Amino acid sequence: RRPARGGSGCPQQRSPSRCCKMSAEGEAPTICLIGATGAGKSSTGNSLFGCRGDGAAFHVDDVTLASVTSETSVVIRQWRGSGDRVRCVDTPGLGDSAGRDAEHVAALADKLVGEVRHVNAFLVVFNGQEPRLNLHLKEMLTMFKQMFGENFLRHTIICFTRWEYDRRAKKKRERSGNTEECRARVMNDELQKLLGHNFDCPCVFIDNTLNACTTEELEDLYDDELGAIREAFDGEMEKVRNFLFATKPFVCTDVKAVALEREELKKKIMQLIQLVDESVLGRNLITAETGVIHRGWLRWKRRWLWGVLRRQHLRIYMDEDCTEATGPREVDLTGCICSTGSEWQLFQRRFPAFTVYRPVNVQGAARSYFCHVFQVKTLEERRRWVLLVQEATQISESCHRIEKFHESLRVAPCRADYERAIAIVVRETMVIPVEWVFQQGSTLVANKGRRPTLHQAIKDLQRDRVRVDSVDFTCPSGDELAAHICQRVLAGAGHPQDENAEVKAAVLARDVLLGCSRTQGGGDTFDAVQVLFGKNEALEVHVKPEAPTDPIFVRVLCRKESDSDVLCSISTDTGVPQFQRDQSAKHLSSDLVRAMDLRGEQHLSSNAVDADSWVPDFQMVQCMRCGERFNPFLRRHHCRACGALVCYSCSRHFVPLAVAGSTINVDFLTDSTDSSQVRCERVCFLCYQRAVIRDLDARKERGQQAVVNEEELLSMRAQSTSGTHLAEASAEAVTTDENNGISSSFLDSFIGEEENDNSDDEGMETEEDPWPAVSIEMSSRYKIVCLGADALEEWYALECKYVRVIRWSGLADEGRVFISVSDLSSNGGAAAKKK
C-alpha cells in the first residue's frame, strides 16, 4: 500500500555537514534512537525533522533486508522543519544482518562520550507489526541501565512504528485486542521484568508514512480520513516533543569503559571458573555425603565402631576416617522402629543400649525384618542417638504411598495390575529427590560416570536455549552466559565489599553452567523415571524420551525489595519421595531436625481405649500387624491404645496412657501428673510410633521457638549499653521462656559462650549468607510404552521437571524431579505404532 517516496513538497533543509558544524554553537535537546534492525529508527528520525526524499537526514531503504545504518550518526535540525533545534542520534540496528553488533556498540560508546556528551531522551523503537525484545536489545538496555541506573529509564520513551491510524486498522486491532493500551502494558511489563524498575515508560505510536509521502499520495491513500489521520500523527509527535523538551539531560561519561568492561569480564570469568579453588574461599556446602545428622562411637557385638547417621540411613565404619565399612555396614532406616533398651539388657548392664528394628509388615516384601542392638557409653549419648534415629526413620504418608506404588509397579504381572498401581499417583505430582534415585542400586555408579565436565556443559548449552530471569539466550557461548549470571548474582548480593566477591560469583556461575547441562539434569530425570517405571520384567514396558522443546529456566532468587530479610528460595527437600501437595512432609526437613530440642527425657503418651472396644480373641487367628498365626507358643496381646489383637513381637513397647474417662491432656504429661489417672501399658508398634512422632514434633516446635528467642536476646544485647540493662532484659526473656515451657539451660545452649552440644552437627550457620541462591528448571517429557504383539502401545505420558538450587553455603541440593502422570488411553484408546 505504501507508494514510492518523492522529494516534491519537502521543506527546505540544511545540509548534514552544516548541521554537524552547528553542534558546537549551542546545546540542543538530544534524542537517541535505539532498536533492532528493521524497526524503523531512521524513518522515525526523518519524521522528527519533517524531512524526506533527497533532503532526508537519515538514509532509508525498504527494498532490501540489509542493514542500512552502518554507523552512529548525529544530526542537528529544526523540529519538524520549523521548530526549535533538536539533535538526533541514529544508531545501527541491533541484531545486524552482517553480524556487526560488537562494532556498533563500541562506535555508539565513542559517539556518546566524545561528541554527544548529553542525552535528554532515549527513543526505543519497535516495529508495531512485530514488536520483539530480542537478545541484543535486552543486552543493550541492561548495559545502559548499569551505566545510568534508573535515571536512564526515566529518560526512555517507547515508540511503535508502522502503526496505521485509519478506521479499518483500528477496528482490526480492537477485534484482536491489540490496542494502544494493551500493547503499552505488555511492553512495559517485559521491560520491568528485564530491568527491575517499578514505573511505566511513556509510549507513542507512529506511522512514518505520513512523513514519507507527499500530500497528493496521502490523499489518494486515505481520501476523506486524511484529516483525522494527520491529527492523530501530529498528536503522537507532540508527545515526543513534550517529553524531549521537558526532560533534563544527563551527562554520558565512561560509556565506552562499561562496554569494554563487559568483554573483559567474559574473559576473566572463564579464567576464574576454570582455575579457582573454592575450598580456599571458605565455601561450606553440606552434600549428601557430608550431610550428617549425628555421629559417634557405637558398640555392636562387643566391638566399638563409628556410626554415621544420615536421613534414612545409618552407616557403620571401623574408625572415624570412614574409609572401611563394617558390621551391618548400612542400615536402611525407612519404616524402622527405635527404642531404648533391649531384650538382653540384663546381660549388658555396663553400657546403655538402644534397639533399631523393622517390623515384618512394613513396606511389604520389599523390606526384610532385622533387629540391631547398639550400645553407647552414657545415658546422655543414648538419649541423643534414640531421638535422632527416631527422626531419621520417619517417612511421610505420601512417601509410604510412593514406596508402595514403586513396589507394586515393579511386580505387576499384567496390564490391569500395572494400571491399578499407576492409579495411586495418576492425579498427583511426585517429587523424587535425585539422592533417593542414587540409592536405588546400580543407578549410582552409572550416574557418577555421567557428571559433565565444564567443557561438556558448555557444548551442551551451545545446542540449547536458556532463559536467565527474563533474558533469553539461544545457543549461548559459555563466557556470555557465565558473565551474565555473575552480574545477576553480584546484583542479588548487593555488590558486597569483599575482595573475593567476583571470584565467588564466578564459582556460582560455574555450578550453574554445570547444572544447566542436559547431560546431568536430563540424565538424572531419566534415571528417576527409569527407576520408577522401567523395572517391570514381566511386562515389556519401556520409557521413551521425547525431544525437549522448552528452554532451561535460570532464576537468581534475590531478596525482596519490600522485605530485605526474606530470601526467596524454595524449601529444602527431605531426601525421600513425596507428593508436591503433602504439607506434612515439610516437618521432615533437615532444618527442623538440626534445630530440634534434644534435652530432657522422652515423655511418650497416648490415650487408652475402653476394654469393651478391644478386638475379641475369637475374631482373629493371626496378628493384626505382622500376620503371624497365633498358636500355643505365640500368645495374643491387646494394644491398650487402639485395641488391636497383636503378637508379642509387635507389642513390645510400653507407653503411659491416660485412663479412659480422665480429663488429662496426654500432650502435657509430666512426672508430677497424678499416677491414678495414668498407667504404663502395652501398645503395638504403630501406636508407639504415633507417640514418638508427637514427641518429636513438640521438640521441633520448641527448637524453632528457641531460635526466635535467641534472635530477640541477641538484639537486646546489642541495644543495651550497660550490664544492668542486659541482665534485666535477659532475666525477663528467660522468665518468658520458662512460662512457655522452654528451660533456660536449653536457651543458654544457643546464646552462651560455651560450644553447643550440637557442634558436631554440620551445617549450623552462624552468619547470614549474603549470596543469593540460583534455581535451575529443566522440563522434559517421556512416554511409557509397551511392546505388544504387533504394535508399540503408548500407555502413559510423563511430564517431568528437574529442579535444582545452587547455593554458596548450606545444604547442597542434588536436585529433585517433579513427575506428573497422564493416561493416554483416556484420549480414545492407547495409540499404536508399528515397530
Residue pairs with C-beta under 8 A, 6 or more apart in sequence:
1 221
2 62
2 209
2 212
2 213
3 213
3 217
3 220
3 221
5 52
5 53
5 60
5 212
5 213
6 52
6 53
6 214
6 217
7 52
7 53
7 54
7 55
8 53
8 214
9 214
9 215
10 51
10 52
10 53
10 54
10 55
11 50
11 51
11 55
11 81
11 82
12 55
13 49
13 51
13 55
13 57
13 77
13 81
14 22
14 77
16 57
16 75
19 57
19 75
19 76
19 77
20 74
20 75
20 76
22 76
22 85
23 74
23 76
23 87
23 115
26 85
27 118
27 249
28 76
28 84
28 85
28 86
28 87
29 84
29 86
29 87
29 120
29 121
29 244
29 245
29 249
30 86
30 87
30 88
30 89
30 116
30 118
30 119
30 120
30 121
30 249
31 48
31 86
31 87
31 88
31 89
31 119
31 120
31 121
31 122
31 123
31 240
31 244
32 88
32 89
32 91
32 112
32 116
32 119
32 121
32 122
32 123
33 41
33 42
33 44
33 45
33 88
33 89
33 90
33 91
33 123
33 125
34 41
34 91
34 94
34 122
34 123
34 124
34 125
34 137
34 140
35 41
35 93
35 94
35 124
35 125
35 126
35 137
36 93
36 94
36 95
36 126
36 127
36 132
36 134
36 136
36 137
37 67
37 92
37 93
37 94
37 95
37 96
37 97
38 65
38 93
38 127
39 93
39 125
39 126
39 127
39 161
40 125
40 127
40 161
40 162
40 208
41 58
41 69
41 90
41 91
41 93
41 125
42 58
42 59
42 60
42 68
42 69
42 90
43 58
43 60
43 161
43 208
43 211
43 212
44 123
44 125
44 159
44 161
44 206
44 208
45 57
45 58
45 75
45 88
45 90
46 52
46 56
46 57
46 58
46 60
46 208
46 211
46 212
47 80
47 206
47 208
47 210
47 211
47 212
47 237
48 79
48 80
48 86
48 88
48 237
48 240
49 57
49 75
49 77
49 78
49 79
49 80
49 81
49 86
49 88
50 78
50 79
50 80
50 81
50 82
50 211
51 57
51 77
51 81
51 211
52 211
52 212
52 213
57 75
57 77
57 88
58 69
58 73
58 75
58 90
59 68
59 69
60 68
60 212
61 68
65 97
66 97
66 98
67 92
67 93
67 96
67 97
67 98
67 100
69 90
69 91
69 92
69 93
70 92
70 100
71 92
71 104
71 107
72 89
72 90
72 91
72 92
72 104
72 107
72 108
72 110
72 111
73 89
73 90
74 87
74 88
74 89
74 90
74 111
74 115
74 116
75 87
75 88
75 90
76 85
76 86
76 87
76 88
77 85
77 86
77 88
78 84
78 85
78 86
79 85
79 86
79 241
80 237
83 241
84 245
86 244
87 116
89 111
89 112
89 116
89 119
91 104
91 108
92 100
92 104
92 107
92 108
94 101
94 104
94 134
94 136
94 137
94 140
95 101
95 134
95 135
95 136
95 137
96 104
101 136
102 263
105 140
105 143
105 259
106 256
106 259
106 260
108 255
109 255
109 256
109 258
109 259
109 260
110 256
112 119
112 252
112 255
113 252
113 253
113 254
113 255
113 256
116 252
117 251
117 252
118 249
118 250
118 251
118 252
119 155
119 249
119 250
119 252
120 155
120 244
120 245
120 247
120 248
120 249
121 155
121 156
121 157
121 240
121 243
121 244
121 247
122 144
122 152
122 155
122 156
122 157
123 157
123 159
123 240
124 137
124 141
124 156
124 157
124 158
124 159
124 201
125 159
125 161
126 132
126 158
126 159
126 160
126 161
126 187
127 160
127 161
127 162
128 160
128 161
128 162
128 163
128 183
128 205
129 162
131 160
131 183
131 187
133 187
133 190
133 191
133 194
135 471
135 472
135 473
135 474
138 194
138 471
138 472
139 471
141 191
141 194
141 195
142 194
142 195
142 471
143 258
143 259
143 262
144 152
145 152
145 153
145 195
146 258
146 487
147 254
147 255
147 258
148 155
148 250
150 197
151 250
153 191
153 195
153 197
153 199
153 201
154 199
154 247
155 247
155 250
156 201
157 201
157 202
157 203
157 204
157 240
157 243
158 184
158 187
158 188
158 191
158 201
158 202
158 203
158 204
159 203
159 204
159 205
159 206
159 240
160 183
160 203
160 204
160 205
160 206
161 206
161 207
161 208
162 207
162 208
163 205
163 206
163 207
164 207
164 209
165 207
165 225
165 228
165 229
165 232
165 233
166 222
166 225
166 229
167 225
173 179
180 203
180 205
183 203
183 205
184 200
184 203
187 203
188 200
188 201
188 203
190 470
191 197
191 201
192 198
193 469
193 470
194 469
194 470
194 471
202 239
202 243
204 236
204 237
204 239
204 240
205 236
206 233
206 236
206 237
207 229
207 233
209 218
209 221
210 218
210 229
210 230
210 233
211 233
213 221
218 226
218 229
219 226
222 229
262 483
265 483
265 486
265 487
266 479
266 480
266 482
266 483
267 479
268 502
269 479
269 482
269 483
269 486
269 506
269 509
270 478
270 479
270 482
272 502
272 503
272 506
272 507
273 454
273 482
273 506
273 507
273 509
273 510
273 513
274 454
276 503
276 506
276 507
278 507
281 500
281 503
281 504
281 507
283 504
283 507
283 808
283 809
284 763
284 765
284 809
284 810
285 807
285 809
285 810
285 811
285 812
286 762
286 763
286 810
286 811
286 812
287 812
287 814
288 310
288 435
288 438
288 575
288 812
288 814
290 762
291 310
291 311
291 590
291 762
291 763
291 811
291 812
292 308
292 309
292 310
292 760
292 761
292 762
293 309
293 310
293 311
293 388
293 391
293 392
293 590
293 593
293 594
293 761
294 309
294 384
294 385
294 388
294 760
294 761
295 306
295 307
295 308
295 309
295 760
296 306
296 307
296 376
296 381
296 385
296 760
297 304
297 305
297 306
297 307
297 376
297 377
298 304
298 305
298 306
298 307
298 316
298 374
298 375
298 376
298 385
299 305
299 351
299 374
299 375
299 376
300 316
300 327
300 328
300 372
300 373
300 374
300 375
301 327
303 327
305 316
305 317
305 318
305 326
305 327
306 316
306 317
306 318
306 319
306 320
306 322
307 314
307 315
307 316
307 317
307 374
308 314
308 315
308 316
308 317
308 322
309 385
309 388
309 389
309 392
310 392
311 392
311 574
311 575
311 576
311 590
312 332
312 333
312 334
312 392
312 393
312 395
312 575
312 576
313 330
313 331
313 332
313 333
313 392
313 439
314 330
314 331
314 333
314 356
314 389
314 392
315 322
315 325
315 329
315 330
315 331
316 325
316 326
316 327
316 328
316 329
316 330
316 331
317 323
317 324
317 325
317 326
318 324
318 325
318 326
328 370
328 372
331 356
331 370
331 372
332 367
333 356
333 389
333 392
333 393
334 363
334 367
334 393
334 395
334 403
334 576
335 358
335 359
335 362
335 363
335 367
335 393
335 395
335 400
336 356
336 357
336 358
336 362
336 393
337 356
337 357
337 358
337 359
337 393
337 685
337 688
337 689
338 354
338 355
338 356
338 386
338 389
338 390
338 393
339 354
339 355
339 386
339 653
339 688
340 352
340 353
340 354
340 355
340 382
340 386
340 602
341 353
341 354
341 355
342 348
342 353
342 354
342 355
342 373
343 355
343 652
344 373
345 353
348 375
351 375
351 376
351 377
352 375
352 376
352 377
352 378
352 379
352 381
352 382
353 373
353 374
353 375
353 376
353 382
354 373
354 374
354 376
354 382
354 385
354 386
354 389
355 371
355 372
355 373
355 374
356 371
356 372
356 374
356 389
356 393
357 369
357 370
357 371
357 372
358 367
358 368
358 369
358 370
358 371
359 369
359 625
359 626
359 649
359 650
359 685
360 369
360 626
360 627
360 628
361 625
361 626
361 627
363 403
363 404
363 407
364 404
364 407
365 407
366 403
366 407
374 385
376 382
376 385
383 598
383 601
383 602
384 598
386 602
387 596
387 598
387 602
387 696
387 699
388 593
388 598
390 692
390 696
391 593
391 596
391 696
394 588
394 693
394 696
395 403
395 576
395 588
396 574
396 576
396 578
396 582
396 584
396 585
396 587
396 588
397 582
397 584
398 577
398 578
398 579
398 582
398 584
398 585
399 576
399 577
399 578
399 585
401 424
401 425
401 579
402 425
402 430
402 432
402 577
402 578
402 579
403 577
404 424
405 421
405 422
405 424
405 425
405 532
406 531
406 532
408 417
408 420
408 421
408 424
409 418
409 421
409 422
409 532
409 533
409 535
409 536
410 535
410 536
411 536
411 538
412 418
412 420
412 421
412 536
412 538
412 539
413 538
413 539
414 538
414 539
415 539
415 786
415 795
418 536
418 539
418 541
418 795
422 796
422 821
422 823
425 579
425 821
426 796
426 821
426 822
426 823
428 579
428 580
428 581
428 820
429 579
429 580
429 581
429 818
429 819
429 820
430 532
430 577
430 578
430 579
430 580
430 818
430 819
430 820
431 573
431 577
431 578
431 579
431 580
431 816
431 817
431 818
432 528
432 532
432 577
432 816
432 817
432 818
432 819
433 573
433 574
433 575
433 576
433 577
433 814
433 815
433 816
433 817
434 524
434 527
434 528
434 814
434 815
434 816
434 817
435 575
435 814
436 575
436 576
436 577
437 443
437 447
437 524
437 527
437 528
437 531
437 817
438 444
438 447
438 814
440 531
443 527
443 530
443 531
446 527
447 523
447 524
447 527
450 519
450 520
450 523
451 520
452 460
452 514
452 517
452 519
452 520
454 478
454 510
454 513
454 514
456 517
456 519
457 478
457 513
457 514
457 516
457 517
457 519
457 520
458 477
458 478
458 513
460 516
460 517
460 518
460 519
461 475
461 476
461 478
461 481
461 513
461 516
461 517
462 475
462 476
462 477
462 478
463 475
464 475
464 516
464 518
464 551
464 552
465 472
465 473
465 474
465 475
465 551
465 552
466 472
466 473
466 476
466 481
466 516
466 551
466 552
466 554
467 473
467 551
467 552
467 553
467 554
468 481
468 484
468 485
468 488
468 554
468 555
468 556
469 488
469 554
469 555
469 556
471 484
472 551
473 480
473 481
473 484
478 513
481 513
481 516
482 506
482 509
482 510
482 513
483 509
485 505
485 508
485 509
485 512
485 513
485 554
485 556
485 774
486 502
486 505
486 506
486 508
486 509
488 556
489 505
489 508
489 509
489 556
489 771
489 772
489 774
490 501
490 502
490 505
491 556
491 558
492 556
492 557
492 558
492 559
492 771
492 772
493 501
493 505
493 770
493 771
493 772
494 770
495 501
496 770
498 504
504 771
504 808
507 808
508 771
508 774
508 806
508 808
511 774
511 806
512 554
512 774
512 776
512 806
514 520
515 521
515 776
515 804
515 806
515 815
516 552
516 554
516 776
516 778
518 548
518 552
518 778
521 552
521 776
521 778
521 802
521 804
521 815
522 548
522 778
522 780
522 802
524 802
524 815
524 817
525 778
525 780
525 800
525 802
525 817
526 543
526 545
526 780
526 782
528 800
528 817
528 819
529 543
529 782
529 798
529 800
529 817
529 819
530 543
532 819
533 541
533 543
533 784
533 796
533 798
534 541
534 542
534 543
539 786
540 786
540 787
541 784
541 785
541 786
541 795
542 784
542 785
542 786
542 787
543 782
543 783
543 784
543 785
543 798
544 782
544 783
544 784
544 785
544 794
545 780
545 781
545 782
546 780
546 781
546 782
546 783
548 778
548 779
548 780
548 781
550 779
552 776
552 777
552 778
553 775
553 776
553 777
553 778
554 774
554 775
554 776
554 777
555 774
555 775
555 777
556 772
556 774
557 567
557 568
557 569
557 772
557 773
557 774
557 775
557 805
558 568
558 772
559 565
559 566
559 567
559 568
559 772
560 566
560 568
567 772
567 773
569 773
569 775
569 805
570 775
570 803
570 805
571 586
571 589
572 589
572 590
572 591
572 811
572 813
573 589
573 813
573 816
574 585
574 588
574 589
574 590
575 590
576 588
578 585
579 585
580 818
587 697
587 700
590 763
590 811
592 700
592 703
592 704
593 700
594 758
594 761
594 763
594 764
595 700
595 703
595 704
595 706
595 707
596 696
596 699
596 700
596 703
597 699
597 700
597 702
597 703
597 706
597 742
597 746
598 699
598 757
598 758
599 743
599 745
599 746
599 749
600 743
602 692
602 695
603 656
603 669
603 670
603 695
604 655
604 656
604 688
604 691
604 692
604 694
604 695
605 655
605 656
605 657
605 658
605 666
605 667
605 669
605 678
605 691
605 694
606 641
606 655
606 656
606 657
606 658
606 666
606 683
606 687
606 690
606 691
607 641
607 657
607 658
607 660
607 666
608 640
608 641
608 657
608 658
608 659
608 660
608 679
608 681
609 640
609 641
609 642
609 643
609 660
610 660
613 643
614 638
614 643
614 645
615 624
615 638
615 643
615 644
615 645
617 636
617 645
619 645
620 630
620 636
620 645
621 629
621 630
622 628
622 629
622 630
623 629
623 630
623 634
623 645
623 646
623 647
623 650
624 644
624 645
624 646
625 644
625 646
625 647
625 650
625 684
625 685
625 686
626 646
626 647
626 649
626 650
628 634
628 647
628 649
630 636
630 647
634 647
634 648
635 647
635 648
636 645
636 646
636 647
637 645
637 646
637 647
637 648
637 651
637 682
638 644
638 645
638 646
638 682
639 646
639 651
639 682
639 683
639 684
639 687
640 657
640 681
640 682
640 683
641 655
641 657
641 681
641 683
641 684
641 687
641 690
642 683
642 684
642 686
642 687
644 684
646 684
650 684
650 685
651 682
651 683
651 684
651 685
652 685
653 682
653 683
653 684
653 685
653 688
654 680
654 681
654 682
654 683
655 680
655 681
655 683
655 687
655 688
655 691
656 669
656 678
656 679
656 680
656 681
657 666
657 678
657 679
657 680
657 681
657 683
658 664
658 666
658 669
658 677
658 678
659 676
659 677
659 678
659 679
662 677
662 678
664 673
664 674
664 677
664 678
667 694
667 698
669 678
683 691
702 741
702 742
702 746
705 740
705 742
706 737
706 742
706 746
706 747
706 750
707 750
709 733
709 736
709 737
709 742
709 747
709 750
710 747
710 750
710 751
712 733
713 729
713 730
713 733
713 747
713 751
714 751
716 726
716 729
716 730
716 733
717 726
717 729
717 730
720 726
720 729
734 744
734 747
737 743
737 744
737 747
738 744
749 756
749 757
749 758
750 756
756 764
758 764
763 810
763 811
765 809
765 810
769 807
769 808
769 809
769 810
771 807
771 808
771 809
773 805
773 806
773 807
774 805
774 806
775 803
775 804
775 805
775 806
776 802
776 803
776 804
776 805
776 806
777 801
777 802
777 803
778 801
778 802
778 803
779 799
779 800
779 801
779 802
780 800
780 801
780 802
781 797
781 798
781 799
781 800
782 797
782 798
782 800
783 794
783 795
783 796
783 797
783 798
783 824
784 794
784 795
784 796
784 797
784 798
785 792
785 793
785 794
785 795
786 792
786 793
786 795
787 835
788 832
790 832
790 834
791 832
791 833
791 834
791 835
792 832
792 833
792 834
792 835
793 830
793 831
793 832
794 824
794 830
794 831
794 832
794 833
795 823
795 824
795 825
795 830
796 821
796 822
796 823
796 824
797 821
797 822
797 824
798 819
798 820
798 821
798 822
799 819
799 820
799 822
800 817
800 818
800 819
800 820
801 817
801 818
802 815
802 816
802 817
802 818
803 815
803 816
803 817
803 818
804 813
804 814
804 815
804 816
805 813
806 813
807 813
824 830
824 831
